[in-house]
Amino acid sequence: MAGEASGDTLGGGLIDALRDRLPDARFMGVAGPRMIAAGCEPWHRTEELSVMGLAEVLRHLPRLIRFRRNLLRRFLAADLDLFVGIDSPDFNLPLESALKRAGIPTVQYVSPQVWAWRQSRVANIRKSADRVLCLLPFETGFYDAHGVGARFVGHPLADEVPMDTPVAQAKASLGLDVNKPALAVLPGSRSTEVARLARPFLDTVAWMRSRRPELQVIAGLANESTAAVFLEQVRSSRLDPPPAVHIGRARQVMAAADVVLTASGTASLETMLTKRPMVVAYIVSAVTHRLVRILGFRRLAHFALPNLLAGRRVVPEFLQGDVRAEVLGPALESYLDAERGQGKDSGWHETFRSVHERLRRNASERAASAVVELMNTKKS
C-alpha cells in the first residue's frame, strides 16, 4: 500500500526482491507505475492518496476515510499472508492496526518521523506494526527504547546512485557548457509544493543572474502536471533565457549542477547522494504552519535530511518567510565562491560521502529478508 511516488519506488524494489524468494507470490493493493511494472495488481492508483500537509489532509479527510474503509474490507476478504504499508503513516497505521487484530502480519516500511514530533504515537505504531523497516540508521535506537520491533535496511536510493558522478559529464549530457556554472532548481514533486516554491525560486534565479550573467539554470520537474505549474510561473517571471525544464530527469539535472536549490524531502537526499552542494527550502500552507507551531510538533534542530543524517547543519535550510531571493541567493553564491577559492568549504562533500556509505545496504534485499522472516515466524 503506497500513498505517493517515493513509496511506489520503494514498493517496486521490494516486490522485485520478494519475487526472488517467493516466485509464486501474488501482490495486490494501492500501487503506482513502478509497483505495477514489478507485478502488483493495482486495486487503486497511488495518485489517489497523494495529499500532503495538515490543512490539505483535513480538506480531503472524508474521502480518505471512505477510501480506507473500503480498502480494509477488500484486504480482509483477500486472505492475505502479510500486509506492507509503505510510508504514508496517517493512512497506513490504522489499516495495519485493523489487519493485525484480524491476525494478518503487518509491516510499516519507512518509519514515521515520531522521533521528530508526536512521540506519543509510538504506542500506536507498536499496536499496529509487527515490524518497522527503517531507512535511516538513527531510527532503530528510538524504537528499541520503546519496545517496537524495528530494523535498519538502508535506503534504496543510496544503492542506486553511484558514489561518484562527474559534473562535466552530466553537463554535457544535458547540452550545457561545461565551462560555465550551472544552478539546478528542484521545486518539489507535488503541484502544491511547486505552486508555493516556484516564485521564490525564480526570484532567486533572477538575483543570481544579476550577479552572474553567465549562470546556466536547469529545472527538474517530476511530471507534466508539476511542470505546467512551474512553467506558468516562468512565463510571468520574464527570465531571459528561462530555465531549461527537464521532466522526469531530476537526478540528471542535479548531477549537472554546480549548486542546487531544492525543496525539502527526497530531492535533498538524492542531491546529497549525488554529491552536489545545495540549499534546502520549504513552504507549507499558513494553516499547517500555524498548527505545527501551536501543537509543538517540531522538535528537531534541523528539518533537511542531509542535516538530520549528518547530525549537524551541513547545508543551509530555510522555512516559510525566509524562503526569498535575498536569503537564498547569498547562500547559493557562497558555494560558487568556494569553488573559485573565495569562500569557505564547510566539508559538505566528505560528509555526503560518509552518509552515502552508511545508507548503502542493499535495502530492497534486506527489506525482503525481513518480510519473509516475519511471515515465516508468524506461520510457525
BELFENQUI-V776605 format. One record per residue. N is the residue number from 1. RES is the residue in one letter. SS is DSSP state (@ for helix, = for strand, . for the rest). PSI is psi in whole degrees, 0 to 359 (* if undefined). D_CENTER is the distance of its C-alpha to the mean C-alpha in whole Angstrom. Layout:
n=N res=RES ss=SS psi=PSI d_center=D_CENTER
n=N res=RES ss=SS psi=PSI d_center=D_CENTER
This chain:
n=1 res=M ss=. psi=102 d_center=17
n=2 res=A ss== psi=129 d_center=13
n=3 res=G ss=. psi=358 d_center=12
n=4 res=E ss=. psi=175 d_center=10
n=5 res=A ss=@ psi=318 d_center=9
n=6 res=S ss=@ psi=323 d_center=6
n=7 res=G ss=@ psi=324 d_center=9
n=8 res=D ss=@ psi=320 d_center=11
n=9 res=T ss=@ psi=314 d_center=11
n=10 res=L ss=@ psi=316 d_center=11
n=11 res=G ss=@ psi=321 d_center=14
n=12 res=G ss=@ psi=316 d_center=15
n=13 res=G ss=@ psi=321 d_center=16
n=14 res=L ss=@ psi=316 d_center=17
n=15 res=I ss=@ psi=316 d_center=19
n=16 res=D ss=@ psi=315 d_center=21
n=17 res=A ss=@ psi=325 d_center=21
n=18 res=L ss=@ psi=327 d_center=23
n=19 res=R ss=@ psi=327 d_center=25
n=20 res=D ss=@ psi=329 d_center=27
n=21 res=R ss=@ psi=329 d_center=28
n=22 res=L ss=. psi=74 d_center=28
n=23 res=P ss=. psi=338 d_center=30
n=24 res=D ss=. psi=6 d_center=31
n=25 res=A ss=. psi=151 d_center=28
n=26 res=R ss=. psi=136 d_center=27
n=27 res=F ss== psi=135 d_center=24
n=28 res=M ss== psi=160 d_center=23
n=29 res=G ss== psi=212 d_center=21
n=30 res=V ss== psi=119 d_center=18
n=31 res=A ss== psi=154 d_center=17
n=32 res=G ss=. psi=190 d_center=15
n=33 res=P ss=@ psi=325 d_center=17
n=34 res=R ss=@ psi=317 d_center=16
n=35 res=M ss=@ psi=322 d_center=17
n=36 res=I ss=@ psi=318 d_center=20
n=37 res=A ss=@ psi=329 d_center=21
n=38 res=A ss=. psi=352 d_center=21
n=39 res=G ss=. psi=16 d_center=23
n=40 res=C ss== psi=131 d_center=22
n=41 res=E ss== psi=116 d_center=24
n=42 res=P ss== psi=102 d_center=22
n=43 res=W ss== psi=325 d_center=24
n=44 res=H ss== psi=164 d_center=21
n=45 res=R ss== psi=146 d_center=19
n=46 res=T ss=@ psi=323 d_center=15
n=47 res=E ss=@ psi=337 d_center=15
n=48 res=E ss=@ psi=344 d_center=18
n=49 res=L ss=@ psi=3 d_center=15
n=50 res=S ss=. psi=82 d_center=13
n=51 res=V ss=. psi=135 d_center=14
n=52 res=M ss=. psi=145 d_center=12
n=53 res=G ss=. psi=140 d_center=14
n=54 res=L ss=@ psi=313 d_center=17
n=55 res=A ss=@ psi=320 d_center=20
n=56 res=E ss=@ psi=318 d_center=18
n=57 res=V ss=@ psi=318 d_center=18
n=58 res=L ss=@ psi=321 d_center=22
n=59 res=R ss=@ psi=326 d_center=23
n=60 res=H ss=@ psi=3 d_center=21
n=61 res=L ss=@ psi=312 d_center=22
n=62 res=P ss=@ psi=317 d_center=26
n=63 res=R ss=@ psi=318 d_center=24
n=64 res=L ss=@ psi=322 d_center=21
n=65 res=I ss=@ psi=316 d_center=24
n=66 res=R ss=@ psi=317 d_center=26
n=67 res=F ss=@ psi=313 d_center=24
n=68 res=R ss=@ psi=321 d_center=23
n=69 res=R ss=@ psi=315 d_center=27
n=70 res=N ss=@ psi=322 d_center=28
n=71 res=L ss=@ psi=319 d_center=25
n=72 res=L ss=@ psi=315 d_center=26
n=73 res=R ss=@ psi=317 d_center=30
n=74 res=R ss=@ psi=321 d_center=29
n=75 res=F ss=@ psi=318 d_center=27
n=76 res=L ss=@ psi=332 d_center=30
n=77 res=A ss=. psi=354 d_center=32
n=78 res=A ss=. psi=359 d_center=31
n=79 res=D ss=. psi=54 d_center=32
n=80 res=L ss=. psi=148 d_center=29
n=81 res=D ss=. psi=336 d_center=29
n=82 res=L ss== psi=148 d_center=25
n=83 res=F ss== psi=135 d_center=22
n=84 res=V ss== psi=115 d_center=18
n=85 res=G ss== psi=125 d_center=16
n=86 res=I ss== psi=113 d_center=12
n=87 res=D ss=. psi=216 d_center=10
n=88 res=S ss=. psi=56 d_center=11
n=89 res=P ss=@ psi=326 d_center=14
n=90 res=D ss=@ psi=332 d_center=16
n=91 res=F ss=@ psi=318 d_center=17
n=92 res=N ss=@ psi=322 d_center=17
n=93 res=L ss=@ psi=318 d_center=19
n=94 res=P ss=@ psi=324 d_center=22
n=95 res=L ss=@ psi=313 d_center=22
n=96 res=E ss=@ psi=319 d_center=22
n=97 res=S ss=@ psi=314 d_center=25
n=98 res=A ss=@ psi=320 d_center=27
n=99 res=L ss=@ psi=322 d_center=27
n=100 res=K ss=@ psi=319 d_center=27
n=101 res=R ss=@ psi=332 d_center=30
n=102 res=A ss=. psi=4 d_center=32
n=103 res=G ss=. psi=11 d_center=31
n=104 res=I ss=. psi=125 d_center=28
n=105 res=P ss== psi=141 d_center=26
n=106 res=T ss== psi=142 d_center=23
n=107 res=V ss== psi=132 d_center=19
n=108 res=Q ss== psi=110 d_center=16
n=109 res=Y ss== psi=112 d_center=13
n=110 res=V ss=. psi=116 d_center=11
n=111 res=S ss=. psi=134 d_center=13
n=112 res=P ss=. psi=152 d_center=13
n=113 res=Q ss=. psi=51 d_center=13
n=114 res=V ss=. psi=338 d_center=16
n=115 res=W ss=. psi=345 d_center=17
n=116 res=A ss=. psi=319 d_center=16
n=117 res=W ss=. psi=166 d_center=18
n=118 res=R ss=. psi=48 d_center=20
n=119 res=Q ss=@ psi=339 d_center=21
n=120 res=S ss=@ psi=343 d_center=24
n=121 res=R ss=@ psi=350 d_center=21
n=122 res=V ss=@ psi=328 d_center=22
n=123 res=A ss=@ psi=323 d_center=25
n=124 res=N ss=@ psi=324 d_center=23
n=125 res=I ss=@ psi=317 d_center=21
n=126 res=R ss=@ psi=321 d_center=24
n=127 res=K ss=@ psi=333 d_center=26
n=128 res=S ss=@ psi=320 d_center=23
n=129 res=A ss=. psi=129 d_center=22
n=130 res=D ss=. psi=332 d_center=24
n=131 res=R ss== psi=138 d_center=21
n=132 res=V ss== psi=125 d_center=18
n=133 res=L ss== psi=117 d_center=16
n=134 res=C ss== psi=136 d_center=14
n=135 res=L ss=. psi=340 d_center=11
n=136 res=L ss=. psi=137 d_center=12
n=137 res=P ss=. psi=332 d_center=16
n=138 res=F ss=. psi=352 d_center=17
n=139 res=E ss=@ psi=327 d_center=16
n=140 res=T ss=@ psi=328 d_center=19
n=141 res=G ss=@ psi=320 d_center=22
n=142 res=F ss=@ psi=314 d_center=21
n=143 res=Y ss=@ psi=322 d_center=21
n=144 res=D ss=@ psi=320 d_center=24
n=145 res=A ss=@ psi=341 d_center=26
n=146 res=H ss=. psi=14 d_center=26
n=147 res=G ss=. psi=30 d_center=27
n=148 res=V ss=. psi=131 d_center=24
n=149 res=G ss=. psi=112 d_center=23
n=150 res=A ss== psi=152 d_center=20
n=151 res=R ss== psi=132 d_center=19
n=152 res=F ss== psi=121 d_center=17
n=153 res=V ss=. psi=352 d_center=16
n=154 res=G ss=. psi=178 d_center=14
n=155 res=H ss=. psi=125 d_center=11
n=156 res=P ss=@ psi=325 d_center=12
n=157 res=L ss=@ psi=324 d_center=10
n=158 res=A ss=@ psi=331 d_center=13
n=159 res=D ss=@ psi=325 d_center=15
n=160 res=E ss=@ psi=319 d_center=15
n=161 res=V ss=. psi=128 d_center=15
n=162 res=P ss=. psi=153 d_center=18
n=163 res=M ss=. psi=331 d_center=19
n=164 res=D ss=. psi=132 d_center=21
n=165 res=T ss=. psi=102 d_center=21
n=166 res=P ss=. psi=128 d_center=24
n=167 res=V ss=@ psi=322 d_center=23
n=168 res=A ss=@ psi=318 d_center=26
n=169 res=Q ss=@ psi=318 d_center=26
n=170 res=A ss=@ psi=321 d_center=22
n=171 res=K ss=@ psi=314 d_center=24
n=172 res=A ss=@ psi=324 d_center=27
n=173 res=S ss=@ psi=337 d_center=25
n=174 res=L ss=. psi=11 d_center=24
n=175 res=G ss=. psi=26 d_center=28
n=176 res=L ss=. psi=158 d_center=27
n=177 res=D ss=. psi=118 d_center=30
n=178 res=V ss=. psi=345 d_center=29
n=179 res=N ss=. psi=0 d_center=31
n=180 res=K ss=. psi=146 d_center=30
n=181 res=P ss=. psi=149 d_center=27
n=182 res=A ss== psi=135 d_center=24
n=183 res=L ss== psi=127 d_center=21
n=184 res=A ss== psi=137 d_center=17
n=185 res=V ss== psi=122 d_center=16
n=186 res=L ss== psi=92 d_center=12
n=187 res=P ss=. psi=14 d_center=13
n=188 res=G ss=. psi=167 d_center=9
n=189 res=S ss=. psi=356 d_center=9
n=190 res=R ss=. psi=149 d_center=11
n=191 res=S ss=@ psi=323 d_center=15
n=192 res=T ss=@ psi=321 d_center=15
n=193 res=E ss=@ psi=312 d_center=13
n=194 res=V ss=@ psi=320 d_center=15
n=195 res=A ss=@ psi=325 d_center=18
n=196 res=R ss=@ psi=326 d_center=17
n=197 res=L ss=@ psi=339 d_center=16
n=198 res=A ss=@ psi=311 d_center=18
n=199 res=R ss=@ psi=307 d_center=22
n=200 res=P ss=@ psi=329 d_center=21
n=201 res=F ss=@ psi=318 d_center=19
n=202 res=L ss=@ psi=325 d_center=22
n=203 res=D ss=@ psi=324 d_center=25
n=204 res=T ss=@ psi=323 d_center=23
n=205 res=V ss=@ psi=314 d_center=24
n=206 res=A ss=@ psi=319 d_center=27
n=207 res=W ss=@ psi=314 d_center=28
n=208 res=M ss=@ psi=318 d_center=27
n=209 res=R ss=@ psi=327 d_center=29
n=210 res=S ss=@ psi=336 d_center=32
n=211 res=R ss=@ psi=335 d_center=32
n=212 res=R ss=. psi=80 d_center=31
n=213 res=P ss=. psi=336 d_center=32
n=214 res=E ss=. psi=357 d_center=32
n=215 res=L ss=. psi=128 d_center=28
n=216 res=Q ss== psi=136 d_center=26
n=217 res=V ss== psi=127 d_center=23
n=218 res=I ss== psi=145 d_center=20
n=219 res=A ss== psi=136 d_center=18
n=220 res=G ss== psi=120 d_center=15
n=221 res=L ss== psi=146 d_center=14
n=222 res=A ss=. psi=322 d_center=12
n=223 res=N ss=. psi=181 d_center=15
n=224 res=E ss=@ psi=323 d_center=19
n=225 res=S ss=@ psi=318 d_center=18
n=226 res=T ss=@ psi=326 d_center=16
n=227 res=A ss=@ psi=322 d_center=18
n=228 res=A ss=@ psi=319 d_center=21
n=229 res=V ss=@ psi=316 d_center=20
n=230 res=F ss=@ psi=316 d_center=19
n=231 res=L ss=@ psi=330 d_center=23
n=232 res=E ss=@ psi=319 d_center=25
n=233 res=Q ss=@ psi=326 d_center=24
n=234 res=V ss=@ psi=316 d_center=25
n=235 res=R ss=@ psi=320 d_center=28
n=236 res=S ss=@ psi=344 d_center=29
n=237 res=S ss=@ psi=336 d_center=28
n=238 res=R ss=. psi=32 d_center=31
n=239 res=L ss=. psi=137 d_center=29
n=240 res=D ss=. psi=110 d_center=31
n=241 res=P ss=. psi=156 d_center=30
n=242 res=P ss=. psi=162 d_center=27
n=243 res=P ss=. psi=144 d_center=23
n=244 res=A ss== psi=119 d_center=23
n=245 res=V ss== psi=129 d_center=21
n=246 res=H ss== psi=127 d_center=19
n=247 res=I ss== psi=128 d_center=17
n=248 res=G ss=. psi=20 d_center=15
n=249 res=R ss=. psi=41 d_center=15
n=250 res=A ss=@ psi=318 d_center=13
n=251 res=R ss=@ psi=321 d_center=13
n=252 res=Q ss=@ psi=323 d_center=17
n=253 res=V ss=@ psi=311 d_center=17
n=254 res=M ss=@ psi=327 d_center=15
n=255 res=A ss=@ psi=332 d_center=17
n=256 res=A ss=. psi=3 d_center=20
n=257 res=A ss=. psi=148 d_center=20
n=258 res=D ss=. psi=338 d_center=22
n=259 res=V ss== psi=149 d_center=19
n=260 res=V ss== psi=134 d_center=16
n=261 res=L ss== psi=114 d_center=15
n=262 res=T ss== psi=150 d_center=12
n=263 res=A ss== psi=157 d_center=10
n=264 res=S ss=. psi=158 d_center=8
n=265 res=G ss=. psi=208 d_center=4
n=266 res=T ss=@ psi=326 d_center=3
n=267 res=A ss=@ psi=322 d_center=6
n=268 res=S ss=@ psi=324 d_center=8
n=269 res=L ss=@ psi=315 d_center=7
n=270 res=E ss=@ psi=324 d_center=8
n=271 res=T ss=@ psi=319 d_center=11
n=272 res=M ss=@ psi=316 d_center=12
n=273 res=L ss=@ psi=331 d_center=13
n=274 res=T ss=. psi=353 d_center=15
n=275 res=K ss=. psi=47 d_center=17
n=276 res=R ss=. psi=138 d_center=17
n=277 res=P ss=. psi=150 d_center=18
n=278 res=M ss== psi=161 d_center=16
n=279 res=V ss== psi=131 d_center=16
n=280 res=V ss== psi=134 d_center=13
n=281 res=A ss== psi=152 d_center=14
n=282 res=Y ss== psi=144 d_center=13
n=283 res=I ss=. psi=126 d_center=15
n=284 res=V ss=. psi=170 d_center=15
n=285 res=S ss=. psi=155 d_center=19
n=286 res=A ss=@ psi=321 d_center=22
n=287 res=V ss=@ psi=315 d_center=22
n=288 res=T ss=@ psi=315 d_center=19
n=289 res=H ss=@ psi=319 d_center=19
n=290 res=R ss=@ psi=318 d_center=23
n=291 res=L ss=@ psi=319 d_center=22
n=292 res=V ss=@ psi=317 d_center=20
n=293 res=R ss=@ psi=317 d_center=23
n=294 res=I ss=@ psi=317 d_center=25
n=295 res=L ss=@ psi=352 d_center=24
n=296 res=G ss=. psi=35 d_center=23
n=297 res=F ss=. psi=322 d_center=20
n=298 res=R ss=. psi=120 d_center=18
n=299 res=R ss=. psi=352 d_center=20
n=300 res=L ss=. psi=155 d_center=18
n=301 res=A ss=. psi=338 d_center=19
n=302 res=H ss=. psi=159 d_center=16
n=303 res=F ss=. psi=339 d_center=12
n=304 res=A ss=. psi=134 d_center=11
n=305 res=L ss=@ psi=318 d_center=9
n=306 res=P ss=@ psi=321 d_center=12
n=307 res=N ss=@ psi=321 d_center=14
n=308 res=L ss=@ psi=317 d_center=14
n=309 res=L ss=@ psi=327 d_center=14
n=310 res=A ss=@ psi=338 d_center=17
n=311 res=G ss=. psi=16 d_center=18
n=312 res=R ss=. psi=169 d_center=20
n=313 res=R ss=. psi=95 d_center=19
n=314 res=V ss=. psi=339 d_center=19
n=315 res=V ss=. psi=149 d_center=17
n=316 res=P ss== psi=140 d_center=18
n=317 res=E ss== psi=139 d_center=16
n=318 res=F ss== psi=141 d_center=17
n=319 res=L ss== psi=150 d_center=17
n=320 res=Q ss=@ psi=242 d_center=19
n=321 res=G ss=@ psi=343 d_center=22
n=322 res=D ss=@ psi=352 d_center=22
n=323 res=V ss=. psi=83 d_center=20
n=324 res=R ss=. psi=159 d_center=23
n=325 res=A ss=@ psi=317 d_center=24
n=326 res=E ss=@ psi=349 d_center=27
n=327 res=V ss=@ psi=312 d_center=24
n=328 res=L ss=@ psi=319 d_center=21
n=329 res=G ss=@ psi=305 d_center=24
n=330 res=P ss=@ psi=324 d_center=26
n=331 res=A ss=@ psi=319 d_center=23
n=332 res=L ss=@ psi=317 d_center=22
n=333 res=E ss=@ psi=329 d_center=25
n=334 res=S ss=@ psi=327 d_center=26
n=335 res=Y ss=@ psi=317 d_center=24
n=336 res=L ss=@ psi=324 d_center=26
n=337 res=D ss=@ psi=320 d_center=29
n=338 res=A ss=@ psi=323 d_center=28
n=339 res=E ss=@ psi=327 d_center=28
n=340 res=R ss=. psi=9 d_center=32
n=341 res=G ss=. psi=14 d_center=33
n=342 res=Q ss=. psi=346 d_center=33
n=343 res=G ss=. psi=190 d_center=30
n=344 res=K ss=. psi=125 d_center=29
n=345 res=D ss=. psi=125 d_center=26
n=346 res=S ss=. psi=6 d_center=24
n=347 res=G ss=. psi=21 d_center=24
n=348 res=W ss=@ psi=322 d_center=20
n=349 res=H ss=@ psi=314 d_center=21
n=350 res=E ss=@ psi=322 d_center=22
n=351 res=T ss=@ psi=315 d_center=20
n=352 res=F ss=@ psi=317 d_center=17
n=353 res=R ss=@ psi=318 d_center=19
n=354 res=S ss=@ psi=316 d_center=20
n=355 res=V ss=@ psi=318 d_center=16
n=356 res=H ss=@ psi=315 d_center=15
n=357 res=E ss=@ psi=324 d_center=19
n=358 res=R ss=@ psi=327 d_center=18
n=359 res=L ss=@ psi=343 d_center=14
n=360 res=R ss=. psi=96 d_center=16
n=361 res=R ss=. psi=16 d_center=18
n=362 res=N ss=. psi=59 d_center=18
n=363 res=A ss=@ psi=314 d_center=15
n=364 res=S ss=@ psi=320 d_center=16
n=365 res=E ss=@ psi=318 d_center=20
n=366 res=R ss=@ psi=322 d_center=20
n=367 res=A ss=@ psi=318 d_center=18
n=368 res=A ss=@ psi=320 d_center=21
n=369 res=S ss=@ psi=318 d_center=23
n=370 res=A ss=@ psi=322 d_center=22
n=371 res=V ss=@ psi=313 d_center=22
n=372 res=V ss=@ psi=320 d_center=26
n=373 res=E ss=@ psi=316 d_center=27
n=374 res=L ss=@ psi=317 d_center=26
n=375 res=M ss=@ psi=317 d_center=28
n=376 res=N ss=@ psi=324 d_center=31
n=377 res=T ss=@ psi=317 d_center=31
n=378 res=K ss=@ psi=330 d_center=31
n=379 res=K ss=@ psi=332 d_center=34
n=380 res=S ss=. psi=* d_center=36
